[in-house]
Each structure stands twice: as C-alpha cells, then as structure tokens.
Amino acid sequence: MKESLQNIGELIAEPSGTFTRLKSQPRSGIAFLIFYGVSVFMVWAILPYSEALMTTQFTQNDLQPEQIEAAKNTARIMMNVMVFILPVFAILFFIVGSALLKLAARWIGKKDTLRFRHIYAA
C-alpha cells in the first residue's frame, strides 16, 4: 500500500521516472489479487439487495410457497458461487485484453517498447 501511494505521488511529481521504474519492476500479480479481493467484496455487499429483488420477483409471479423456497435456495447457491467466479472471469478478460494490446503493439511495430508484463504494471 505504501508503494502504491508513493507511486501516485511520484507520478504527479516525476512521471517519466515513475513509469520507467514501474516498467522495470511490474507488480501485476499484486494488482490482480487486489482487484479480486475488491470484486468479491463488492459482489458480497450487494447480495442482500439482490435477494430482496429476487423475493419481490418471485412473489409477483404467483408461485407456490414451495416453489418460491426452492427458487430462493437455488438462487442463493448460484449467487454464492458467482461471488468467487465473476472476478476470475474479469481477470481473464484483462489477460485477453493484454494479449490483444500486445498483438496490436506488434502490428504497429513497437515490438521492443511494450512487453506483456508492462501492460498492467502497478
């Protein structure tokens, strides 16, 4: 955390030196872990609102009480699984995006200036 705040401060004061240092010492793994943790927390934080919305939808569809309970249980299981799977898909999306950026950089002709590990360096 201290390095991240230092990076932000140095980015304002000395941008070229900061980017040179970040390119030489990328820390994308830490950034992905922080992203995963924040994503899990955000999805977990909206679960109560999602359950309330689900309950409203089920009661408006004139379902039997047994059907409502079965649907709620299935939806709870799916939501709890999705809390941990959605951030993984988001990270995979970033990795595929990085590969596309690398491919575009090669196509443009900047082969040596942009490396895969530098795209999301934090």
N, C-alpha and C positions, 0 to 999 in steps of 0.2 A: 504494500500500500504506500509505503514511504517513497519507493522508487517511482510509482505512478504519479504521485503528487509532484515529485521532483521533475519528472519528465514534462508534466504540464507547465510548470514554472519555467523550465529551461526552454520549452517550445516557444513561449512568448518572448523570452529574453534573447535566445540564440537558436533560432530554428535550424539553420544548416548543420550546426554541430550536434544538435539533438537527433536529427534524422540520420546523420552519419553513424552516431553511436547506436541508435536503435536498429539500423540495418546490420551492423556488425554483431549485435547481441540480441537477436529476436527472442521474444518470450511468448510465442503464440500458444503454447500449451497452457500457461497460466491464464491467458485471456480466455481460452475455451472453457477452462474449469470455472472461472468466474461467471462467464456467460451461462453455463449450465446451471450453476447454483442460483443465479438471479432468475433464470427462466423457471426453474422448479418452484421457487418461492412465489413468483407472480401467478403461476397457474394454481398453486395451492391456495393463494389468497383469494382467488375468485371462485373457488369451489362452492362456498356457501350460497353465493348468488346464483350459480348455475343450478344447484339443487332446488332453490326456491323457484326458479324459472321452469325447471322440469316438472315440479309438483303442480304448478299452475297449468302447464300444458296438458298434463295427464288428466287433471280434473275437468278441463274444458272439453276433452274428447269423449266424455261419458263412458269411461272404462269402469269395469267392476273393481271393487276394492282389492281383490286378489291379483287382478291384472296390474293394477297400479303398483302394488308392492313388488311384484315380480319385475316390472319395468324399472322401478327405482333401484332395486338391487343390481340388476344388470347394468344400469347406467352408472351406478356408484363404482362398480368394478371397472368399467371402461374408463371412467374419469381418473381413477387412481392409477391405472396403467398408463394412461396418456400423460399424466403429470411427469413421468420419467422418460417417456418415449419421444414426446414432441421436441424437447431440447436436443435430443440426439439427431433428429431429422433436420433441425435448424443448423446444427454444426455440420452435418453432411452437406447441406445446401451451401454453407460458406466454403467448404472444401471444394465442391464442384465449381463454385464461383471463382475460387482462387485458380483452379486449373484452367478455367476459361480465360481469366485475365492473363495467365502465363502464356497460354496459346496465342492470345491477341498480341501480347508483347513480342513474342517470337515472330509473328506475322508482320508486325510493324517494323521489326528489325532491331529492337532494343534487347538483344539476347543477353548481354553481359550485365546490364544495369538493373534488371528486375529478376530476382530469384523467387522461387515458390515460397520459401520461408520468410521473405520480406513483405509479402502482400498484407498479412495481418499481424505484423510485429507490433507488440505493445510496449 
